[in-house]
Amino acid sequence: MFLQIKDSRDLVKIVDVQELLDPTSKIVHAQDQEGQEEQETDIYQKEELVFPSGEKLPRCWLDAKFREREGLAA
């Protein structure tokens, strides 16, 4: 899966999608997609990433307590 860094608009390739989906993890390991050679894995803050379309990541990927904060707890 590819995501975009908000400020630079550079693409990164997510190494572990489960890490991205885990709302308790504030970081994700990804590879910058510059040049033709595969880049080293680096750490990115999830808050700095968006979909290539510019759409924000779902809150359920970023905040483990989003349901409680929105009054949606079951």
N, C-alpha and C positions, 0 to 999 in steps of 0.2 A: 504494500500500500504506500502511496506517495502522499505527502503532505507538504505544505508550503510554510516557510517562515514568514510571519506577518510583515515585519519591517523590511526585509531584503527581497522578498518574493522568490527566494531560492527554494528549490525542491529538495526534500529529503526522503529517503526510503526507510520506512519503519522496519526495524529488525525483528521485533517481537510484537505482533498485533495484540496479544493478550495483555501485555504491559500497557499498551495504549488504552485498552478497554477498562483496565483496573482503575476505579475512581480513587483508590487509596494511594496510588502512585502519582507523584507530581512531575515525574520525569519520564522520558522515553529514550531508548537507544535507537539511533538512526544513522544513516550514511548520507552525507551531502552528495548531491548529484551534479558535481561540476567536473568538466573534462570527460575524457573517454575512459579513464581508468577508474576502477572501483576504489572509493575512498575509505579511509579508516572509520570505524564506528565511533560516534561521539554522543554526548548526552545533551538533550534538549528539554527545556521546560515545556510542558504541554500547553501552558497558557500562551506560549509564543507561536503556536502552530495553528493553522487553519487548513481547510480543504483547498485544493488548487483553484476552485471556483471563488474562493474568498469567504466561503461560509464558515462560521465558527464551529468548533467541535461541540458535540452534544454535552450538555451539562452533566449527564449521568456518567460520562467518561472522566470528568474533572472533579466532581464533588460527591463524595460518598454519602453525604447527608442532604443531598438536594431535595429529596422528598419531604424530609422533616422541615426544611427551610421554606418550602412552598405549601406546607400544610397538607401534603398528600400522603402522609404516613397511613398505612393500612391498620 
